């Protein structure tokens, strides 16, 4: 059985399923790790796939109250939030991590927003 056969993402977003395992972290810390632990070609592939779908994804997500999103929508929301991490790499750093910073590092985000924080 393929992942999309079990509806990991909402209908119409199946093409993004290949990114769920790496980029669909439930917390900000996991999404930071996703960006920081891969090289630019992988980040760029995710970024290039998500940018043209981001507005459509947000429109889809707006139909749900934040704390009543079905699991498929939460995964899509995690990908949209991960796009912010990819954006930092592509548009600001030009690298997976800030220049001249070690990885892994001791930075840990311990408290975030209640949903996908």
C-alpha positions, 0 to 999 in steps of 0.5 A, spaced: 500 500 500 502 506 498 502 512 503 497 516 498 493 510 498 492 511 506 490 519 505 496 522 509 494 528 505 488 531 503 485 530 496 488 534 491 495 534 495 497 527 494 503 530 489 506 532 496 506 526 500 513 524 498 515 530 503 511 528 509 516 523 512 522 528 512 518 535 512 512 534 516 514 534 523 509 536 528 513 541 532 518 547 530 524 543 533 523 537 528 522 542 522 528 546 524 532 539 524 529 537 517 532 543 514 538 543 518 540 535 516 539 535 509 543 539 503 540 544 499 538 540 493 533 536 497 531 543 500 530 546 494 526 540 491 521 541 497 521 549 496 520 548 489 514 543 490 511 547 495 511 554 493 506 554 487 502 550 492 502 554 498 496 559 497 492 553 495 494 549 501 492 555 506 485 556 502 484 549 504 486 549 511 482 555 512 476 551 512 478 548 519 478 550 526 485 550 528 484 545 533 479 541 529 483 539 523 483 532 521 490 528 521 490 529 513 490 537 514 494 537 520 500 534 515 499 539 510 499 544 515 506 542 517 508 542 510 506 549 510 510 551 516 516 547 514 516 551 507 518 557 512 524 553 514 526 551 507 525 559 505 530 561 510 535 556 507 533 558 500 532 565 500 536 568 506 542 563 508 543 560 501 545 554 505 541 549 510 544 552 516 546 559 518 553 560 515 559 559 520 554 555 525 555 548 527 550 542 526 548 539 530 548 544 535 545 545 542 539 550 540 532 546 542 525 549 541 522 547 547 515 550 547 511 552 541 504 554 539 499 549 541 498 546 534 504 544 531 508 548 535 
